[in-house]
Amino acid sequence: MTKERALRPAWLIATWFGCGWVPKAPGTMGSLGAIPLYLLAAQGGRTGVVVAAIGVTAIGIWAASIVARDLGAHDPQIVVVDEVAGILVTMVPMADVSWRAVVVGFVLFRLFDVTKPWPARRLEKLPGGWGIVMDDVAAGVFGALVMAGLRYARVLP
């Protein structure tokens, strides 16, 4: 790995600006690294979060494809942009920003990302960046459904 390669746009995005280089639990670090973007996107309301989620998913597929190809690996651990997309999807139902919702959303997303309920595990088989990112988007959809339920039950704002 050369420094020049690590500074290419696809590598910066795929590793979420270095979060993926953390030696232990890079997925957790990528999920934490998503929170500032969520807080920024949430300033535009739910629409801002949806736009950010779609944008990160699209650019994440591109970036993850390049890094996976460069490394000759199916789903390199250093690629964490998929966690960023998943966290954003998880947080879509939240009308207002609250730290309680951020913590609950983070925990739910990590739970669904690790357990990969159907069809998330199946989506991993998609080629290149599609498989890397879309299983986490599916985990984010599960997280969003629970978040919406918690919001409906008035457990979260």
PyRosetta script that sets phi, psi and omega in degrees:
from pyrosetta import init, pose_from_sequence

init()
pose = pose_from_sequence("MTKERALRPAWLIATWFGCGWVPKAPGTMGSLGAIPLYLLAAQGGRTGVVVAAIGVTAIGIWAASIVARDLGAHDPQIVVVDEVAGILVTMVPMADVSWRAVVVGFVLFRLFDVTKPWPARRLEKLPGGWGIVMDDVAAGVFGALVMAGLRYARVLP")
pose.set_psi(1, 123.7)
pose.set_omega(1, 178.0)
pose.set_phi(2, -100.0)
pose.set_psi(2, 154.3)
pose.set_omega(2, 179.4)
pose.set_phi(3, -62.4)
pose.set_psi(3, -36.5)
pose.set_omega(3, -179.3)
pose.set_phi(4, -62.0)
pose.set_psi(4, -41.7)
pose.set_omega(4, 179.7)
pose.set_phi(5, -66.1)
pose.set_psi(5, -42.8)
pose.set_omega(5, -177.9)
pose.set_phi(6, -63.7)
pose.set_psi(6, -22.0)
pose.set_omega(6, -179.0)
pose.set_phi(7, -95.1)
pose.set_psi(7, -0.3)
pose.set_omega(7, 176.2)
pose.set_phi(8, -66.7)
pose.set_psi(8, 148.8)
pose.set_omega(8, -177.8)
pose.set_phi(9, -53.1)
pose.set_psi(9, -44.0)
pose.set_omega(9, -178.9)
pose.set_phi(10, -61.9)
pose.set_psi(10, -39.5)
pose.set_omega(10, -179.8)
pose.set_phi(11, -70.5)
pose.set_psi(11, -40.1)
pose.set_omega(11, 177.9)
pose.set_phi(12, -61.5)
pose.set_psi(12, -43.2)
pose.set_omega(12, -179.0)
pose.set_phi(13, -71.2)
pose.set_psi(13, -47.4)
pose.set_omega(13, -177.2)
pose.set_phi(14, -60.2)
pose.set_psi(14, -37.7)
pose.set_omega(14, 179.6)
pose.set_phi(15, -90.7)
pose.set_psi(15, 7.4)
pose.set_omega(15, -177.0)
pose.set_phi(16, 45.7)
pose.set_psi(16, 59.8)
pose.set_omega(16, 173.6)
pose.set_phi(17, 57.8)
pose.set_psi(17, 36.7)
pose.set_omega(17, 173.7)
pose.set_phi(18, 105.4)
pose.set_psi(18, -12.4)
pose.set_omega(18, 180.0)
pose.set_phi(19, -58.4)
pose.set_psi(19, -35.0)
pose.set_omega(19, -177.8)
pose.set_phi(20, -71.5)
pose.set_psi(20, -13.5)
pose.set_omega(20, 179.9)
pose.set_phi(21, -82.5)
pose.set_psi(21, -6.4)
pose.set_omega(21, 178.0)
pose.set_phi(22, -62.7)
pose.set_psi(22, 127.8)
pose.set_omega(22, -173.1)
pose.set_phi(23, -67.7)
pose.set_psi(23, -31.7)
pose.set_omega(23, 179.3)
pose.set_phi(24, -115.5)
pose.set_psi(24, 131.0)
pose.set_omega(24, 177.2)
pose.set_phi(25, 57.5)
pose.set_psi(25, 54.8)
pose.set_omega(25, 179.1)
pose.set_phi(26, -63.6)
pose.set_psi(26, -30.6)
pose.set_omega(26, 177.5)
pose.set_phi(27, -64.2)
pose.set_psi(27, -39.5)
pose.set_omega(27, 176.7)
pose.set_phi(28, -65.6)
pose.set_psi(28, -41.2)
pose.set_omega(28, 179.1)
pose.set_phi(29, -66.3)
pose.set_psi(29, -38.9)
pose.set_omega(29, 176.4)
pose.set_phi(30, -63.3)
pose.set_psi(30, -38.1)
pose.set_omega(30, 177.4)
pose.set_phi(31, -64.7)
pose.set_psi(31, -42.7)
pose.set_omega(31, 176.2)
pose.set_phi(32, -64.4)
pose.set_psi(32, -38.2)
pose.set_omega(32, 179.3)
pose.set_phi(33, -66.1)
pose.set_psi(33, -16.8)
pose.set_omega(33, 178.2)
pose.set_phi(34, -78.3)
pose.set_psi(34, -22.1)
pose.set_omega(34, -173.2)
pose.set_phi(35, -61.4)
pose.set_psi(35, -44.2)
pose.set_omega(35, 176.9)
pose.set_phi(36, -58.9)
pose.set_psi(36, -38.2)
pose.set_omega(36, 177.9)
pose.set_phi(37, -66.6)
pose.set_psi(37, -41.2)
pose.set_omega(37, 176.8)
pose.set_phi(38, -58.8)
pose.set_psi(38, -47.1)
pose.set_omega(38, -178.9)
pose.set_phi(39, -60.9)
pose.set_psi(39, -37.9)
pose.set_omega(39, 177.4)
pose.set_phi(40, -68.7)
pose.set_psi(40, -48.5)
pose.set_omega(40, -178.3)
pose.set_phi(41, -63.2)
pose.set_psi(41, -36.1)
pose.set_omega(41, -178.4)
pose.set_phi(42, -64.8)
pose.set_psi(42, -16.6)
pose.set_omega(42, 175.2)
pose.set_phi(43, -63.1)
pose.set_psi(43, -22.8)
pose.set_omega(43, 175.9)
pose.set_phi(44, -94.2)
pose.set_psi(44, 15.7)
pose.set_omega(44, -179.8)
pose.set_phi(45, 72.8)
pose.set_psi(45, -166.0)
pose.set_omega(45, -179.6)
pose.set_phi(46, -59.1)
pose.set_psi(46, -36.1)
pose.set_omega(46, 179.1)
pose.set_phi(47, -61.6)
pose.set_psi(47, -40.6)
pose.set_omega(47, 178.1)
pose.set_phi(48, -61.7)
pose.set_psi(48, -38.8)
pose.set_omega(48, 179.7)
pose.set_phi(49, -69.8)
pose.set_psi(49, -41.7)
pose.set_omega(49, 178.3)
pose.set_phi(50, -61.6)
pose.set_psi(50, -45.6)
pose.set_omega(50, 179.8)
pose.set_phi(51, -61.8)
pose.set_psi(51, -43.5)
pose.set_omega(51, 178.6)
pose.set_phi(52, -63.0)
pose.set_psi(52, -42.7)
pose.set_omega(52, -179.3)
pose.set_phi(53, -62.3)
pose.set_psi(53, -44.8)
pose.set_omega(53, 179.2)
pose.set_phi(54, -65.2)
pose.set_psi(54, -44.2)
pose.set_omega(54, -179.6)
pose.set_phi(55, -63.5)
pose.set_psi(55, -45.3)
pose.set_omega(55, -179.7)
pose.set_phi(56, -66.7)
pose.set_psi(56, -38.2)
pose.set_omega(56, 178.3)
pose.set_phi(57, -61.2)
pose.set_psi(57, -48.5)
pose.set_omega(57, -177.5)
pose.set_phi(58, -64.2)
pose.set_psi(58, -51.0)
pose.set_omega(58, -178.8)
pose.set_phi(59, -70.3)
pose.set_psi(59, -28.5)
pose.set_omega(59, 177.8)
pose.set_phi(60, -67.1)
pose.set_psi(60, -38.9)
pose.set_omega(60, 177.0)
pose.set_phi(61, -60.6)
pose.set_psi(61, -45.5)
pose.set_omega(61, 178.1)
pose.set_phi(62, -60.3)
pose.set_psi(62, -52.3)
pose.set_omega(62, -175.7)
pose.set_phi(63, -65.7)
pose.set_psi(63, -43.2)
pose.set_omega(63, -179.7)
pose.set_phi(64, -63.5)
pose.set_psi(64, -37.3)
pose.set_omega(64, 177.8)
pose.set_phi(65, -61.0)
pose.set_psi(65, -44.2)
pose.set_omega(65, -178.6)
pose.set_phi(66, -65.7)
pose.set_psi(66, -47.5)
pose.set_omega(66, -177.7)
pose.set_phi(67, -65.9)
pose.set_psi(67, -42.4)
pose.set_omega(67, 178.3)
pose.set_phi(68, -61.2)
pose.set_psi(68, -42.9)
pose.set_omega(68, 177.9)
pose.set_phi(69, -64.1)
pose.set_psi(69, -46.0)
pose.set_omega(69, -179.9)
pose.set_phi(70, -59.3)
pose.set_psi(70, -38.0)
pose.set_omega(70, -177.9)
pose.set_phi(71, -89.2)
pose.set_psi(71, -11.3)
pose.set_omega(71, -177.6)
pose.set_phi(72, 65.9)
pose.set_psi(72, 33.5)
pose.set_omega(72, -177.9)
pose.set_phi(73, -125.0)
pose.set_psi(73, 149.6)
pose.set_omega(73, -179.0)
pose.set_phi(74, -71.6)
pose.set_psi(74, -46.4)
pose.set_omega(74, -178.1)
pose.set_phi(75, -145.7)
pose.set_psi(75, 78.1)
pose.set_omega(75, -177.1)
pose.set_phi(76, -61.3)
pose.set_psi(76, 139.3)
pose.set_omega(76, -178.9)
pose.set_phi(77, -62.4)
pose.set_psi(77, -26.6)
pose.set_omega(77, -178.0)
pose.set_phi(78, -71.4)
pose.set_psi(78, -17.7)
pose.set_omega(78, 178.4)
pose.set_phi(79, -79.2)
pose.set_psi(79, 113.7)
pose.set_omega(79, -178.6)
pose.set_phi(80, -125.9)
pose.set_psi(80, 5.0)
pose.set_omega(80, 177.3)
pose.set_phi(81, -62.1)
pose.set_psi(81, -25.3)
pose.set_omega(81, 177.1)
pose.set_phi(82, -64.4)
pose.set_psi(82, -36.2)
pose.set_omega(82, 175.7)
pose.set_phi(83, -66.2)
pose.set_psi(83, -36.4)
pose.set_omega(83, 179.1)
pose.set_phi(84, -63.2)
pose.set_psi(84, -46.9)
pose.set_omega(84, 177.9)
pose.set_phi(85, -60.5)
pose.set_psi(85, -42.9)
pose.set_omega(85, -178.7)
pose.set_phi(86, -63.9)
pose.set_psi(86, -41.5)
pose.set_omega(86, 177.5)
pose.set_phi(87, -63.2)
pose.set_psi(87, -44.1)
pose.set_omega(87, -179.9)
pose.set_phi(88, -61.4)
pose.set_psi(88, -43.0)
pose.set_omega(88, 178.2)
pose.set_phi(89, -62.4)
pose.set_psi(89, -43.3)
pose.set_omega(89, 178.9)
pose.set_phi(90, -56.6)
pose.set_psi(90, -37.8)
pose.set_omega(90, -173.4)
pose.set_phi(91, -86.6)
pose.set_psi(91, -3.3)
pose.set_omega(91, -177.8)
pose.set_phi(92, -54.2)
pose.set_psi(92, -41.3)
pose.set_omega(92, -176.8)
pose.set_phi(93, -67.9)
pose.set_psi(93, -13.2)
pose.set_omega(93, -173.7)
pose.set_phi(94, -79.2)
pose.set_psi(94, 119.3)
pose.set_omega(94, -179.5)
pose.set_phi(95, -76.4)
pose.set_psi(95, -34.4)
pose.set_omega(95, -178.3)
pose.set_phi(96, -125.6)
pose.set_psi(96, 149.1)
pose.set_omega(96, 177.1)
pose.set_phi(97, -79.4)
pose.set_psi(97, 130.5)
pose.set_omega(97, 171.5)
pose.set_phi(98, -146.4)
pose.set_psi(98, 147.1)
pose.set_omega(98, 179.9)
pose.set_phi(99, -66.5)
pose.set_psi(99, -31.7)
pose.set_omega(99, 177.7)
pose.set_phi(100, -62.9)
pose.set_psi(100, -44.0)
pose.set_omega(100, 178.3)
pose.set_phi(101, -64.8)
pose.set_psi(101, -39.4)
pose.set_omega(101, 178.7)
pose.set_phi(102, -61.9)
pose.set_psi(102, -44.6)
pose.set_omega(102, -179.3)
pose.set_phi(103, -65.5)
pose.set_psi(103, -46.2)
pose.set_omega(103, -179.6)
pose.set_phi(104, -63.1)
pose.set_psi(104, -44.7)
pose.set_omega(104, 179.1)
pose.set_phi(105, -61.3)
pose.set_psi(105, -41.9)
pose.set_omega(105, 177.9)
pose.set_phi(106, -60.2)
pose.set_psi(106, -48.6)
pose.set_omega(106, -178.2)
pose.set_phi(107, -64.2)
pose.set_psi(107, -45.2)
pose.set_omega(107, 179.7)
pose.set_phi(108, -61.8)
pose.set_psi(108, -46.4)
pose.set_omega(108, -179.4)
pose.set_phi(109, -60.9)
pose.set_psi(109, -46.8)
pose.set_omega(109, -179.8)
pose.set_phi(110, -60.5)
pose.set_psi(110, -40.6)
pose.set_omega(110, 178.4)
pose.set_phi(111, -59.4)
pose.set_psi(111, -49.7)
pose.set_omega(111, -179.0)
pose.set_phi(112, -71.6)
pose.set_psi(112, -30.9)
pose.set_omega(112, 177.6)
pose.set_phi(113, -67.2)
pose.set_psi(113, -40.4)
pose.set_omega(113, -178.8)
pose.set_phi(114, -74.5)
pose.set_psi(114, -42.9)
pose.set_omega(114, -175.9)
pose.set_phi(115, -80.6)
pose.set_psi(115, -23.8)
pose.set_omega(115, 178.6)
pose.set_phi(116, 45.8)
pose.set_psi(116, 66.6)
pose.set_omega(116, 177.4)
pose.set_phi(117, -65.8)
pose.set_psi(117, 157.8)
pose.set_omega(117, 179.2)
pose.set_phi(118, -57.7)
pose.set_psi(118, 136.2)
pose.set_omega(118, 7.2)
pose.set_phi(119, -97.5)
pose.set_psi(119, 12.1)
pose.set_omega(119, -175.6)
pose.set_phi(120, -56.2)
pose.set_psi(120, -47.7)
pose.set_omega(120, -178.6)
pose.set_phi(121, -60.1)
pose.set_psi(121, -37.6)
pose.set_omega(121, -179.4)
pose.set_phi(122, -68.3)
pose.set_psi(122, -34.6)
pose.set_omega(122, -179.3)
pose.set_phi(123, -66.6)
pose.set_psi(123, -23.5)
pose.set_omega(123, 177.3)
pose.set_phi(124, -58.3)
pose.set_psi(124, -23.8)
pose.set_omega(124, -176.3)
pose.set_phi(125, -79.8)
pose.set_psi(125, -9.1)
pose.set_omega(125, 176.6)
pose.set_phi(126, -61.6)
pose.set_psi(126, 153.8)
pose.set_omega(126, -176.5)
pose.set_phi(127, -72.7)
pose.set_psi(127, 147.7)
pose.set_omega(127, 172.0)
pose.set_phi(128, 53.5)
pose.set_psi(128, -138.4)
pose.set_omega(128, -177.7)
pose.set_phi(129, -63.0)
pose.set_psi(129, -24.7)
pose.set_omega(129, 178.3)
pose.set_phi(130, -59.8)
pose.set_psi(130, -47.0)
pose.set_omega(130, 180.0)
pose.set_phi(131, -69.4)
pose.set_psi(131, -34.3)
pose.set_omega(131, -179.4)
pose.set_phi(132, -67.0)
pose.set_psi(132, -43.0)
pose.set_omega(132, -172.8)
pose.set_phi(133, -89.8)
pose.set_psi(133, -41.2)
pose.set_omega(133, -169.6)
pose.set_phi(134, -70.0)
pose.set_psi(134, -26.1)
pose.set_omega(134, 175.8)
pose.set_phi(135, -67.3)
pose.set_psi(135, -33.7)
pose.set_omega(135, 177.7)
pose.set_phi(136, -75.6)
pose.set_psi(136, -32.1)
pose.set_omega(136, 174.2)
pose.set_phi(137, -63.7)
pose.set_psi(137, -40.9)
pose.set_omega(137, 177.2)
pose.set_phi(138, -62.6)
pose.set_psi(138, -42.8)
pose.set_omega(138, 176.3)
pose.set_phi(139, -60.6)
pose.set_psi(139, -37.9)
pose.set_omega(139, 176.7)
pose.set_phi(140, -64.4)
pose.set_psi(140, -35.9)
pose.set_omega(140, 177.5)
pose.set_phi(141, -64.4)
pose.set_psi(141, -43.1)
pose.set_omega(141, 176.3)
pose.set_phi(142, -60.5)
pose.set_psi(142, -44.3)
pose.set_omega(142, 178.0)
pose.set_phi(143, -61.3)
pose.set_psi(143, -41.5)
pose.set_omega(143, 179.8)
pose.set_phi(144, -63.6)
pose.set_psi(144, -38.4)
pose.set_omega(144, 178.5)
pose.set_phi(145, -63.2)
pose.set_psi(145, -42.4)
pose.set_omega(145, 178.2)
pose.set_phi(146, -67.9)
pose.set_psi(146, -42.2)
pose.set_omega(146, 178.6)
pose.set_phi(147, -60.5)
pose.set_psi(147, -41.5)
pose.set_omega(147, 178.6)
pose.set_phi(148, -62.7)
pose.set_psi(148, -41.2)
pose.set_omega(148, 177.4)
pose.set_phi(149, -63.0)
pose.set_psi(149, -42.6)
pose.set_omega(149, 178.6)
pose.set_phi(150, -66.0)
pose.set_psi(150, -35.8)
pose.set_omega(150, 177.4)
pose.set_phi(151, -69.0)
pose.set_psi(151, -43.3)
pose.set_omega(151, 178.7)
pose.set_phi(152, -60.9)
pose.set_psi(152, -38.9)
pose.set_omega(152, 179.1)
pose.set_phi(153, -78.8)
pose.set_psi(153, 1.0)
pose.set_omega(153, -180.0)
pose.set_phi(154, 62.8)
pose.set_psi(154, 26.5)
pose.set_omega(154, 173.3)
pose.set_phi(155, -79.0)
pose.set_psi(155, -32.8)
pose.set_omega(155, 177.0)
pose.set_phi(156, -121.3)
pose.set_psi(156, 152.5)
pose.set_omega(156, -179.3)
pose.set_phi(157, -70.5)
pose.dump_pdb("model.pdb")
